[in-house]
Structures are given as structure tokens and as C-alpha cells.
Amino acid sequence: MSGSAAAEAFSAHAAEYDTLRRRLVPDFDRFYGGVVEALERLGGDVRRVLDLGAGTGLLSTEVAAAFPGVEIELLDASEPMLELAGRRLGNAVSAVHVADMTAPLPDGPFDAVISALAIHHLEHPDKRGLMARVHGALRPGGMFINAEQVDGPTPALTARYAQRWADDCRALGASEEEIDGARQRMRHDRCTDVETQLAWLRDAGFAAADCTYKSWRFAVLIALKEA
């Protein structure tokens, strides 16, 4: 996550974050699983991975299970969340970085850089700067995968996305208090639509960029560095 305000907001809910994810991220398994599937099908030899906005390690746990022996570096501005992630992932963690995503990235090269529900906290120019730095941190043929919350292509569709999200959360058992709490945290969001982000990835130097999963406001975006 980015910025002290966002980090503080999410740090305050670190202990309950994982439980809330299941109620506040509809189609959780396919969404997070989309990152693993992309790595399996397109990532090649995945040995060293950087997780941006790693939080409590939910996404990295999926990757570690799919790629035994992988070395994962975690980066997040929330120290309480990283402590939980470190305990969860154990020996799969090779390094932990308490840092903002606008700061320089750890030294590469990485086989893959991954992220889930974090980069949308950045302002748009900072997103574009991060994409360029991710491209530079990857090995030739490396892969960037961002499981992200997105806007629709029009304000009207973005509003429909928001309503669909709330309806789905209620169906999963989320309380109105939990939904309202999520909306409060979403004040830190700076989302944009899929097509804009794919264009930014191409501008950052990636040879190919695509959306491999999308369900309303949740999308998995992939970008491949030229081999």
C-alpha cells in the first residue's frame, strides 16, 4: 500500500484482514488464483518473486504453494501486516521491505513481480512510475501480474461496479458495518479502468500487456518483458 494514511488504515485492521477478504472480495479464489495461473502458464522458471503491497501475505502464500522452493521478497508500508506475512510464509520469505511503493524497488532481477489490491492506492503518475521501475527490476522474459481493483470505462459503469460489489459482499455474509468500513478505507483508492492501465504498461516498455481475468471491479492484469 502507499502513503501513511493508507498504511495506517490497513494496519489498524491487520488482525482481521484475512477473514474480511473472503467477505469483501467476491470470487476470491479465482481472483487470487488468476495470478498463480498466469505464472504457471506464462511465467517460465519462477524462482525469485517480489510482492508489492504484500499485506498479510495472502497472495504470496498462493504462489509459495504453487512453486515449492520459490524465494519471495515482501514489500509493504504496513509493518504489522508484514509481521503477519512473515509468520505465515516462513522460509519462503527471503527478504522483507517496510517501504512505500513510490520508493526505489529492491535490487533485481526478479522472475516475477506480483501485487494484489495495493497499487490502486497510488496516484496515477506514481502508478506509471512504478510500472517503469517494475519493468527495470524484471529479468528478460520476466512477468508483472497485478490483481487489482479497477474502475469501469465510464463513471456510470463504475457506479454499477460499486453496487454489484456491495450486493455480492452481502451475499457472502458481510455485515453493513464491514461494508461501510471497507468504503471508508476506499477513500484512499485511486482506481482507473483496465484499458488505461494496459496502455500504461505498454508505455512502460512491456512487450505485451493483457487482462486475463475480470469480474466487475476486480481484474488480473499481466505484462511480459521482452525475452
N, C-alpha and C positions, 0 to 999 in steps of 0.2 A: 504494500500500500504506500501511498505517497502523502507527505505533508503531516505536520504534527497533529493537526486536528483530526484527520482521518485515522492516524495511528492511535491516538488516544481513544477515539470512539470504538475502535475494534478491540483494543487492548482491554477495555472495560468488560467486554463480553467474551474474552478468550476461553474461559472455562466452559461456557455453554455453546461455543461457536459450532462445534461439530454436530451437536444434536439439532441446532437450529437449521443447519444447512439442509438436512433431509426434509425439513418442512418448508423451507423458503427457496429451494432450488428445485422446481418441478423437473422430472425426468433426470434426476441427479446421476444415476448410474450411466445413462447413455451420454450425458454431457461430459462428465469426467472421463468416462470410458472412451470417448471420442479422441482424447489426447493420446491414450495408450494405443488405440487402434492406428492412429496416424503414425506414431513412432514405429509400430510393428511393421506396417506396410510400406512406409516411405523413409524411415529414419536410418536404415542401414545398421552399421555396427555402433550401438549406443552404449558407451562406457562412462562418459562424463557428461553430467547434466547440471544446468543451472536453473533453479526455480525462483522466479521473480515474484515478489509479493507472496512468499510461500505460506504465510499464515501458520496454521497448526499442522501443516504437512499433509493435508488431505490428498492433494494431487500427487505429491512425491511418493506417498505410500502406495498409490496405484502403480506408479512407474517402477518402484523398487520391487514390487511383487511380480511384475511382468518381465523385468530384466535383472535376474539374480547377479550380484556382483557389481552392479552399477554404482558409481560414485556420484553423489548428489550434493551440490552446494546450495544452501538456502540463503535467500536474501529477503529481508523484510524490515520495516521500520518499527515493528512492534516486538520488543524483547520478550514480553510474556508469551506471545504466540510462538515465537521461535523456541522458547524453552519447552513448550508442549511438543512442538515438532521434533526437536532433538530426542526427547524421550521416546516418542513414537517410532522414529526411524532407526534409532540405534546406530549400528555400524555402517548403515548405508549413507550416513552423512559424513562427507569428507571435510566440510567447512561451513561455518555459519557467519553471515554478514549482517549485522544490525545497521541498515543503511536505507536511505531513500532511493527510489528508482531514478531520480534525476542525477544522482551521483555517478561517478565512473563505475563501470562494472568490474567484477573480479577478472583477473587475467585469464584469458582463454588459452588455447582454443577449446571450445565445448562441442560435443557431438550434437547436442540439442539444448535449446533454451525453451523453457516452458513457463506458463503462467495461468492462473485461474482467478477470475473475478478480482483483479487488482489494478490492471493498467488503466481501467476506465476512471480511476481517481485522479489521473494526471490531466493537466490542461493539454489542449490539443498540440501546441508546439512542443511540449515536453514528450508527448507520445511519439511524435515524429523523430525527435532527437533520440529517444530510447530505441526505436526501431533501427536507426542507423548504427547505434552502438552495439545492439544485439547482432546485427549483420557482421560487424567487425570482430565480435567475440566468438563467432562460429568458425569451425573448420570448413574448408571447401567441401561442399556436399552436405553441410550441416542443416539443421531444421529448427525453425521457430514455430511454436504452437501456442496459441493464446485462446483459452477457453473464457469467453468474455460475455459481459452483459452489453447489449447493443440497443441503439435507437432504431426506429423504423425510418424508411426513406422520407417520410413526411411527418409533421407534428401530429396529424390526425392518427396515423398508424402507431406512432409512439404512444399516444394515449390509449389506443386499443391494446397494445402490448402490456401496458401497466395494469389495465383492468383484467386481462387474461391471467397475468401473474398473480394478482390478488385472489382471483377465483380459484386458481389451481392450488395456491397455498392453503386456502380454507379447506379444499377437498382433501388435502394431505394432513389436516388436523391442526394447522397453525391457528393460534388464537388471534383475536383482533389486536391484543396488546403486542404480540410478536410481530404482526404485520405492520402496526404503527411504528414499532421500534426499528424495523427494517427501513421504513420510509424515512425515519429520522436520520439513519446512517446514510441513506441515499442522497442526502443533501450534499455529500462530498463527491457525488458522481459527476463525471463529465463525459457522458457517453456520446457515441456517434454511430452512424449506420455502417453496415458491412461494406458496401461498395467504396465508401470514402476510405476506410481502413485498408482495404486491399490495394487501393491506389497509392496510399502512403507507403505500404510495404514495397511495392514495386519501385517507387521513387527512392526508397532507402537502399536499393541495389539488389533486392532479391530477384532471382531468375524466374520464379513462379510464386504466385500467391492465390489462395483459394479458400472458400468456406466449405468445409466438409460435413458440418452438422449445423442445423439451425432449427430452433423451435421458439417462435415468437421472439422474446427478448434475450434468448441465450444462443450463442453461436460459438463454434470452434473454427478459428482462423489459422491457416497454416501458411508458411512461407519457406521456400527452399533456396539455399545459397548455391550458386553455381559450383559444380564439382571441379 
